[in-house]
């Protein structure tokens, strides 16, 4: 696995969504309640490696944020956090419906995994 833990979280007033991937499972939460958990397979690991190869994990905080609608509750406030080699890398907040372009393939894949 190219990381120990990956967490994609989106929040707004009164509602939250979270996807957590670790070495064993992909779990989905709504309002802090687990709604789905899927076992991590070799295919998931292979695909995650593929979508992560174009992301400079150590530079997540420097990614350009294309919009800030979350500041006026027009979009959910989202972040991506990746723990690799016991170091945590996290993006700045971004709109869930307009993430940094570098993250789009990864976030789309994560959303597919929980459907």
C-alpha positions as CSV (number, residue, x, y, z in Angstrom):
1,X,0.0,0.0,0.0
2,X,1.4,3.4,-0.9
3,X,0.3,4.9,2.4
4,X,-0.8,3.8,5.9
5,X,-4.1,5.8,5.9
6,X,-6.0,8.0,3.6
7,X,-8.9,10.1,4.7
8,X,-11.2,12.2,2.5
9,X,-13.6,14.3,4.6
10,X,-16.4,16.7,3.7
11,X,-18.5,18.7,6.1
12,X,-21.1,21.4,6.2
13,X,-23.5,22.6,8.8
14,X,-25.3,19.6,10.2
15,X,-23.8,17.0,7.8
16,X,-20.5,15.2,7.2
17,X,-19.2,12.5,4.9
18,X,-15.9,10.7,5.3
19,X,-14.0,8.0,3.4
20,X,-11.2,6.3,5.2
21,X,-8.8,3.8,3.5
22,X,-6.3,1.8,5.5
23,X,-4.4,-1.4,4.8
24,X,-7.5,-3.6,5.6
25,X,-10.6,-1.7,4.5
26,X,-12.3,1.2,2.7
27,X,-14.9,2.6,5.1
28,X,-17.6,5.3,4.5
29,X,-19.2,7.4,7.2
30,X,-22.1,9.8,7.2
31,X,-22.5,12.0,10.3
32,X,-19.8,9.9,12.0
33,X,-21.7,6.7,11.6
34,X,-20.1,3.9,9.5
35,X,-22.4,3.0,6.7
36,X,-20.2,0.8,4.6
37,X,-16.9,-1.1,4.8
38,X,-15.2,-3.0,2.0
39,X,-12.1,-5.2,2.2
40,X,-9.1,-3.8,0.4
41,X,-8.2,-6.0,-2.5
42,X,-5.1,-6.3,-4.7
43,X,-7.2,-4.5,-7.5
44,X,-8.0,-1.6,-5.2
45,X,-4.3,-1.3,-4.2
46,X,-3.2,-1.4,-7.8
47,X,-5.7,1.3,-8.8
48,X,-4.8,3.5,-5.9
49,X,-1.1,3.3,-6.8
50,X,-2.1,4.4,-10.3
51,X,-4.1,7.4,-9.3
52,X,-1.6,8.5,-6.6
53,X,1.4,8.3,-8.9
54,X,0.6,11.8,-10.3
55,X,0.1,13.4,-6.9
56,X,3.0,14.9,-5.1
57,X,1.9,13.8,-1.6
58,X,4.4,15.9,0.2
59,X,3.0,19.0,-1.6
60,X,-0.7,18.5,-0.8
61,X,-0.8,21.7,1.2
62,X,0.4,23.7,-1.8
63,X,-2.2,22.5,-4.3
64,X,-4.2,25.3,-5.9
65,X,-7.8,25.6,-4.7
66,X,-10.0,26.5,-7.7
67,X,-12.9,27.9,-5.7
68,X,-14.0,28.7,-2.2
69,X,-17.8,28.3,-2.2
70,X,-17.5,26.4,1.1
71,X,-16.9,29.8,2.7
72,X,-20.6,30.8,2.1
73,X,-22.1,27.3,2.5
74,X,-22.5,26.8,-1.2
75,X,-20.4,23.7,-1.1
76,X,-19.1,21.2,1.5
77,X,-15.7,22.0,3.0
78,X,-13.4,19.1,2.1
79,X,-9.9,18.0,2.9
80,X,-7.7,15.0,1.9
81,X,-5.2,13.7,4.5
82,X,-2.6,11.0,3.7
83,X,-0.4,9.3,6.3
84,X,2.7,7.8,4.7
85,X,5.9,6.7,6.6
86,X,4.3,8.0,9.8
87,X,4.1,11.5,8.4
88,X,0.7,13.3,7.8
89,X,0.1,15.3,4.7
90,X,-3.1,17.3,4.4
91,X,-4.6,19.7,1.8
92,X,-6.0,23.0,2.5
93,X,-9.8,23.1,2.5
94,X,-11.5,22.9,-0.9
95,X,-15.1,22.7,-2.3
96,X,-16.2,19.1,-2.6
97,X,-17.7,19.7,-6.0
98,X,-14.6,21.5,-7.3
99,X,-11.4,19.9,-5.9
100,X,-7.9,20.7,-7.1
101,X,-7.5,19.1,-10.5
102,X,-4.7,16.9,-9.3
103,X,-7.0,15.2,-6.8
104,X,-10.0,14.6,-9.1
105,X,-9.1,11.1,-10.3
106,X,-8.4,9.9,-6.8
107,X,-11.5,11.4,-5.3
108,X,-13.7,10.0,-8.1
109,X,-12.2,6.5,-7.5
110,X,-12.8,6.8,-3.7
111,X,-16.5,7.7,-4.4
112,X,-16.9,4.8,-6.8
113,X,-15.5,2.4,-4.1
114,X,-18.3,3.3,-1.7
115,X,-21.3,3.0,-4.1
